[in-house]
Amino acid sequence: MKTLIKNGRVIDPTTKQNAIADVLVENDTILAVGPDCSNAVDETTTVINASDWVVAPGLIDTHVHFRDPGFTYKEDIFTGAAAAAKGGFTTVICMANTSPTIDTPERLLANLEKGRQTGIHVLQTAAVSTGLKGEKLTDMKALAAAGAVGFTDDGIPLMKDELVKEAMEISRELDLPISLHEENPAFMASPGVNQGAVSRQLGLGGASALAEDSMVARDCMIALATGARVVIQHISSANSVKMVRAAKAMGGHIYAEATPHHFTLTEEAVLKYGTMARMNPPLRTEEDRMEIIRGLQDGTIDVIATDHAPHSAEEKAKPFPQAPSGITGLETALALGITTLVRGGYLTMMELIDKMSRQPAELYRLNYQGIVPGAPADLVIFAPDETFRIKEDEYASKATNSPFTDWELYGPVKYTFCQGNIVYSYLSADKQNKKENETLS
C-alpha cells in the first residue's frame, strides 16, 4: 500500500528540512522524500495534494488524561485516541491518576493493551506513590519492566521530601523521567484560579504562584543532587520558569512543559469563561504568560503538552468552587501554537513542531527519526494559513470543556498518519458533519 503526499512543505526538526517536497509512504514506513517522487506511483497509489499545507512528524503529547479506568463517562482510551488523531497527535502519554490508580504492572498492562487497539501510540506512565497517597513508593522497577515510560502522581503534589528524593534516585537508575505536579496546598486558599485581582473580584481565595514556586525550587535542587531526569509539569509561574532556567544552567536534567492555555490565556479568562477556564495550576497574569513564552523561546521550556483533562458538562456546570479543574486540549493544541506563538511572532513553525514532536520524543527516549526514508510513517498534515472554528458538537473527545470552542484559529489538521495508516482525515469529518446536518434538517 502506497500513499504519495505531493507538494507539501516538509518541516522536520531532525533534519531541519523546510522545503516543498513529496513524501512517499509504503505500508508503515516512509519510502522516499524528495522534490518529485511521482516515478514511484502506480495505479494503486493514493495521492494527496498537499499544496499550501505543512507535512510534519506526528505530534507527541507527553501529558494526557484519558480517564480509563474509572471515569470513562468523561473519556476513555478509544475516544481520547480519536481526539488525539484529530489534533495531529500520533503518540500520547497517559497519566496514572485513574481509578484504580495505575500503580501495579497488571493495571498498566491492561491500559497498554487497550492502547494498541486505537490506531495511534498510547503510552502509559505509572504512579510514583501507591494509590497516589504520597506515603509509599510503588514498585517502580516492576512497573518499568511492564512498560511504564515514566512516573508521575500528576494531579497531586508529592509532599514528602525524602520520598521525592528516593523516587528520583530510582528513576535515574531506570533512566526514566519523573514528572511532578507542583502545587503546595499550604499556599492555596482555593484551587482553580490565580490568587490575585480576579480571585478577589470573585470572592475566592485563589492559588498563589508561591504554591508552585516553592515546590519547583525544592524539586530543582533535589534533581540536581540526584541527577534524575525531572519534568516540571504544566508550568504556570514566571518565577518557576526562571528557576528552571537557573537549574538547567547549573547542570540539572530538568525539563518543563507548557500548555497552550497557559501561553494563550491569563486569569482574566476566568471572568469570561467561568469554569471552562478553571484549571490547576491556574491561569495567571500577563507577566507569567509572557515569561512562559520567553521560556519557550530560549529553550527553558522544552515541551508543549496539552494536559488534556476532559470533564462532563454536568460537572463543569457546577458553581466555580465545586467544579473540577481542567480543559480538553488535544483538538486545539496545534492550532493554538500556530495562532498564538507562530503568527504572534514568538516561535517559527520549525520551533513549534520541535517542541511538539522531536523534544517530547527525546525526553521519553521514543523511536523518532523525523521525515526520512526508513522512518516510521507517523505524520501530520495541516493548513497553516487556513482558519477554522471547532464547534461544541464537533469534538472527537467525549468532553467539550474548553474555553476555545468557537474561537477562530489557524491550522486545521487535514490528515494524521500513524504507522502509514490514515487515522484522521478532514474529508471523513466533513462527510460526517454533512450527514448529521442532513439528519437534523
Secondary structure, 3 states (H helix, E strand, C coil): CEEEEEEEEEEECCCCEEEEEEEEEECCEEEEEECCCHHHCCCCCEEEECCCCEEEECEEEEEECCCCCCCCCCCCHHHHHHHHHHCCEEEEEECCCCCCCCCCHHHHHHHHHHHHCCCCEEEECECCEHHHCCCCECCHHHHHHHCCCCEECCCCCCCCHHHHHHHHHHHHHHCCCEEECCCCHHHECCCCCECCHHHHHHCCCCECHHHHHHHHHHHHHHHHHHCCCEEECCCCCHHHHHHHHHHHHCCCCEEEEECHHHHHCCCHHHHHHHHHHCCCCCCCCHHHHHHHHHHHHHCCCCEECCCECCCCHHHHCCCCCCCCCCCCCCCCHHHHHHHHHHCCCCCCHHHHHHHHHHHHHHHCCCCCCCCCCCCECCEEEECCCCEECCCHHHCCCCCCCCCCCCCCEECCEEEEEECCEEEEEHHHHHHHHHHHHHHHC
